[in-house]
Amino acid sequence: MRLFWLIAILPAAVGLAWLLLASAKRNARPKPTPFASAEAKARFLQYAAANNYRIDHLTADQALALMAGFYRDEKAANLNQFSSDMLFFSWGTDDGTEYGENFDYEIARQWMEEDSTDVWYLSLNLRFKSTATMAHLASGNHWCESLDELDSFLTYVRAADATQLAQMKTPAAVIVDSGVVR
């Protein structure tokens, strides 16, 4: 009788194990190859699409999660080990644009390549039409100098007044830019 149950159950168990293995293979992410600095923007946009982010419809929380995920998951090629790879959060008003006074909420990444003095950047900027509250908020910035600091950086940014204000508004524009800092 036991042999009968073993014979009856064994194919189902093997089938279930095969399904679980196939599912795990589908959901496993291959380790990405490091991106060339000149390809940062294209790689970032691919990462955003693969993770179901719509760049033109990001909230402040989504922008932060997207850039933090890209920082954690995607590595720049040929990094200068002494300069590291950093995240930068900045906010403030800007009245030097064709649209009048704006409030910029930016999460950027900066890095240096080995054997180069160039500082590369990738910027994700949510630009809002400034309100009186935004205009009175002092400009500022905060750095994350390594992956080890990412959790504390995220805690800081999420609690920042700039994030609270930006989260309540819809950006007038979302700007992704990359290149060499000039």
C-alpha positions as CSV (number, residue, x, y, z in Angstrom):
1,M,0.0,0.0,0.0
2,R,2.8,2.4,0.9
3,L,4.5,1.6,-2.5
4,F,1.2,2.5,-4.2
5,W,1.1,6.0,-2.6
6,L,4.8,6.6,-3.3
7,I,4.2,5.7,-7.0
8,A,1.1,7.9,-7.1
9,I,2.7,10.9,-5.4
10,L,6.1,10.8,-6.9
11,P,5.2,12.2,-10.4
12,A,3.2,15.1,-8.7
13,A,6.2,15.9,-6.4
14,V,8.6,15.9,-9.4
15,G,6.2,18.1,-11.4
16,L,5.9,20.6,-8.5
17,A,9.7,20.7,-8.1
18,W,10.1,21.3,-11.8
19,L,7.6,24.2,-11.7
20,L,9.3,25.8,-8.7
21,L,12.7,25.6,-10.3
22,A,11.4,27.1,-13.6
23,S,9.8,29.9,-11.7
24,A,13.0,30.6,-9.7
25,K,15.0,30.7,-13.0
26,R,12.5,33.2,-14.5
27,N,12.5,35.4,-11.5
28,A,16.3,35.3,-11.0
29,R,18.0,38.5,-12.2
30,P,21.2,38.0,-14.1
31,K,24.1,40.1,-12.6
32,P,24.3,43.1,-14.9
33,T,27.5,44.1,-16.5
34,P,28.9,47.4,-15.4
35,F,27.8,50.3,-17.6
36,A,30.2,52.7,-19.4
37,S,29.9,56.2,-18.1
38,A,28.7,57.5,-21.5
39,E,25.9,55.0,-21.4
40,A,24.6,55.9,-17.9
41,K,21.4,57.6,-19.1
42,A,20.4,54.8,-21.5
43,R,21.1,52.2,-18.9
44,F,19.1,54.1,-16.3
45,L,16.1,54.4,-18.6
46,Q,16.3,50.7,-19.4
47,Y,16.4,49.9,-15.6
48,A,13.4,52.2,-15.0
49,A,11.4,50.4,-17.7
50,A,12.4,47.0,-16.5
51,N,11.2,47.9,-13.0
52,N,7.9,49.3,-14.2
53,Y,8.7,53.0,-13.6
54,R,7.2,55.6,-16.0
55,I,9.7,58.4,-16.0
56,D,7.2,61.1,-17.0
57,H,4.9,60.2,-14.1
58,L,7.2,59.8,-11.1
59,T,6.4,61.0,-7.6
60,A,9.2,62.1,-5.3
61,D,9.1,58.7,-3.4
62,Q,9.2,56.8,-6.7
63,A,12.1,58.9,-8.0
64,L,14.1,58.2,-4.8
65,A,13.3,54.5,-5.0
66,L,14.3,54.3,-8.6
67,M,17.6,56.1,-8.2
68,A,18.4,54.2,-5.0
69,G,17.7,50.9,-6.8
70,F,19.8,51.8,-9.8
71,Y,22.6,52.8,-7.4
72,R,22.4,49.5,-5.5
73,D,21.9,47.2,-8.6
74,E,23.9,48.8,-11.4
75,K,27.6,49.5,-11.3
76,A,29.6,52.0,-13.3
77,A,32.6,50.5,-15.1
78,N,36.2,51.4,-14.2
79,L,35.5,53.2,-11.0
80,N,38.2,55.1,-9.3
81,Q,38.4,53.3,-6.0
82,F,39.3,56.5,-4.1
83,S,36.5,58.7,-5.3
84,S,33.8,56.1,-4.9
85,D,30.3,56.2,-6.4
86,M,28.0,58.5,-4.6
87,L,24.3,59.7,-4.5
88,F,23.4,63.3,-4.0
89,F,20.1,64.8,-3.0
90,S,19.4,68.5,-3.6
91,W,16.5,70.8,-3.6
92,G,15.6,74.5,-4.0
93,T,14.1,77.2,-6.2
94,D,15.5,78.3,-9.5
95,D,14.2,81.4,-11.3
96,G,16.6,81.3,-14.2
97,T,14.5,79.2,-16.5
98,E,12.2,80.0,-19.3
99,Y,9.3,78.7,-17.1
100,G,9.6,81.2,-14.3
101,E,10.4,80.2,-10.7
102,N,10.7,76.5,-10.3
103,F,11.3,74.2,-7.4
104,D,13.9,71.4,-8.3
105,Y,13.9,68.1,-6.4
106,E,16.9,66.2,-7.6
107,I,18.4,62.8,-6.9
108,A,21.8,62.5,-8.7
109,R,24.6,60.0,-8.9
110,Q,28.3,61.0,-9.3
111,W,31.3,58.9,-9.9
112,M,34.9,59.1,-11.3
113,E,36.5,56.6,-13.6
114,E,39.9,55.2,-12.9
115,D,42.8,57.2,-14.5
116,S,40.5,60.2,-15.1
117,T,39.8,63.5,-13.4
118,D,36.4,63.8,-15.0
119,V,33.4,63.5,-12.6
120,W,30.4,61.9,-14.3
121,Y,26.8,62.4,-13.2
122,L,23.4,61.0,-13.8
123,S,20.6,63.3,-12.6
124,L,16.9,62.6,-12.0
125,N,15.2,66.0,-11.5
126,L,11.6,66.6,-10.6
127,R,10.8,70.2,-11.5
128,F,7.7,71.7,-9.9
129,K,6.1,75.1,-10.5
130,S,7.1,76.7,-7.2
131,T,4.6,77.5,-4.5
132,A,5.0,80.0,-1.7
133,T,5.8,77.2,0.7
134,M,8.4,75.8,-1.7
135,A,9.9,79.2,-2.4
136,H,10.4,79.8,1.4
137,L,12.1,76.4,1.9
138,A,15.8,76.9,2.1
139,S,17.9,75.2,-0.6
140,G,20.0,72.3,0.5
141,N,21.7,69.0,-0.3
142,H,22.8,65.7,1.3
143,W,25.3,63.1,0.2
144,C,25.5,59.3,0.3
145,E,29.1,58.4,-0.1
146,S,28.8,54.6,-0.3
147,L,26.4,51.7,-0.4
148,D,27.0,51.3,3.3
149,E,25.3,54.7,3.9
150,L,22.3,54.0,1.6
151,D,19.8,53.1,4.3
152,S,20.6,56.2,6.4
153,F,20.6,58.4,3.2
154,L,17.1,57.1,2.3
155,T,15.8,57.7,5.8
156,Y,17.1,61.3,5.7
157,V,15.7,62.0,2.2
158,R,12.3,60.5,3.0
159,A,12.0,62.7,6.2
160,A,13.2,65.9,4.5
161,D,10.7,68.8,4.2
162,A,11.6,69.0,0.5
163,T,10.4,65.4,0.0
164,Q,7.2,66.0,2.0
165,L,6.4,69.1,-0.2
166,A,7.4,67.4,-3.5
167,Q,5.3,64.3,-2.6
168,M,2.1,66.4,-2.5
169,K,2.6,67.8,-6.0
170,T,2.8,66.6,-9.5
171,P,6.0,67.6,-11.3
172,A,5.7,70.0,-14.2
173,A,8.6,68.1,-15.8
174,V,10.9,65.1,-15.1
175,I,14.4,65.6,-16.4
176,V,16.9,62.8,-16.8
177,D,20.4,64.0,-17.7
178,S,23.9,62.6,-17.6
179,G,27.4,63.7,-18.6
180,V,30.6,65.1,-17.2
181,V,30.3,67.8,-14.5
182,R,31.5,71.1,-15.9
